[in-house]
Amino acid sequence: MRLEKCWFCSSTVYPGHGIQFVRNDAKIFRFCRSKCHKNFKMKRNPRKVKWTKAYRRLHGKDMTQDSTFEFERKRNRPERYDRNLAEDVLKAIPKIDKIRVSREEKHHKNRMKGNKAKLLKEAVKELEQGISLVKAPSVLEKDPSLTLPKIKVQVSQQQAEENHPMEE
């Protein structure tokens, strides 16, 4: 069973799935779904479309250089079958997958290193703005240290006349 790669998004195309487009010069393009085919027909560049593998690799979001990718490479030359070699390869596949997963996790952890402090700062800011949603107003009246300091804003007389108060 031959598993092909989608020309646009680089995902796996299983036999009997997807769309195949053959250009006049006999170049074959395989697509995993109609979304990829339509983007190809619109002449979109996969490196500029955010959900594609090419974009993620180009912008440093996925690993690009790793020795474990060498095993996934397509080989067009037929290999002589050797039972012992095939047995060793099947034993090695789980180990290789485990190594690849650990390296991807390490890559992701390095990318997200500075993100934790930023998320914490945003959470604190949002909590300060919406403290009344978290604490009951009666608690805020009893303990004034929980409330934010009131800011007085001076409004000119002319501006106050333009903005009439709402009447109920």
N, C-alpha and C positions, 0 to 999 in steps of 0.2 A: 504494500500500500504506500503510495507516494504522497507525501504531504507537501503542498506548495505554499509559498508565501504570497500574500496579497501585495500587489505592486504599490498600492497607495499607502496602506497603513501598516504593512509588514506583519499582519496577524496570520495565523495558520489557515489555509484553505483545505478542507478535507475533501476526499473524492466524492463527486456528485453534488458538491455545494459551490456556490458562487457563480461568477460570470467570467467568461473568457473572451477577450477581444484580440483579434488578429489584425494587425495593421497591414497596409499594402506591401510593405517591405518584409513581410513574414515575421515581424517581431510580435511575440505573444505577451499579452498583459492579462494577468489573472487578478480578479477582485473577489474579496470575501463576501461582500454584500452590495446592494444597490447604492448605498450611501457613498462608498468608495468609487464605484463606477460613475456616478453622477458628478462627483468632484473631479474625476479625471476628465470627463467630457467638458466640464466648465474650465478646463486647463488650469486648475489650481495646483500650486506647488505644495507637495506634502511637507516640505520643510517649514512652511509658513502656516500650516493648519495645526492648531494646538493639540488636538487629540491623537495625532499620528506618532508613530515610533521615531520617525526621522526628526520631528520637531523636538521631542523629548531628549533625544541624543544630542542634537545640535546645541540645545540650551542647557546641557549639563544636568538634566533631571534623571536620566538613566545612565547606567554604566556603558561606556563605549569600548574600552580596552580591557579585555580579560581573557585569560587563557582558556576558560571554560567555554567561551563562544566558539572556539576552534572545533569542538565536537559537533556543533550544530550545523557547521558549514556543509553546503551541498557539494557532493562529489560526483562528477559525471563519469569517472573512470570505474568500470566494474571491478570489484575485488574478488579474488579467489576465496571460496568459502573454506573456512577452517573451523572445525567444531570447537577445538580448545580456545581459539581466539574469540569466537562468538560467546563462549561461556564466560571468559574473563571480562569481556565487554559488558555483558549483562550484569555481572557482579559489580562492576565499577560504576554503572549508571547511577545507583542511589548515592554513592559517595560523591560523585561529581555534582549531582543536584544539591546535596547538602552544602558543599563548598560554595556553589553559586548563590544559594539562598543566603548564607552567612555573609558573603561579600556584598550582596545587594543591601542587606540590612545595615551593614557598616557604612556603605555609601549613603544610604538614606539618613542614618544618624548624623553623619558629617554634614549633610546638607541642612538638616534641621537644627543644628547646634545653636545658632543665635536666635532661633524662632521662639524658644520657650520664654525668654525674658520679654520679648515683644508682646506675646499673647498675655502674659501676666500683667503687663502695664495697661493693655487695653481692657482687661477684665476689671482692674482696679478703677480705671476711669469710668467705665460703665456702671460699676457699683456705686461710685460717688454720685453720679448723675441720677441714678434711680434708687437711692436709699429709701425713699418713701414707699417704694414697692416691696422692699424687703422687710422693713420695720414698720410696725403700726404707728399711726400718727400720735397716739396717746403716749407711746414710749418716747418718741422724739420730743414731745412737750416736756416730759419729766427730766430727760437728760439732754440738755442743749449741746453737749459735746459731740453728739452723733450727727447733728445737722451741719450743713455747710454755712460759712459766714454769709450774711446778707450783704449784698452790694448795692449801694445807693447810686442811682444814675440821675444826673441832672438833665431835665428836659426844658428846652426854651419855651417861652410863652407862646410863640407863633406855632411851634410844632404841636403843642398841647391843644390849641384851638382846631387844628386840622384833623386831629385824631379824636373824634367825639367818643365819649364812653358809650358802651352798649347799654341799651335800655331794655328791661324785661317787661 
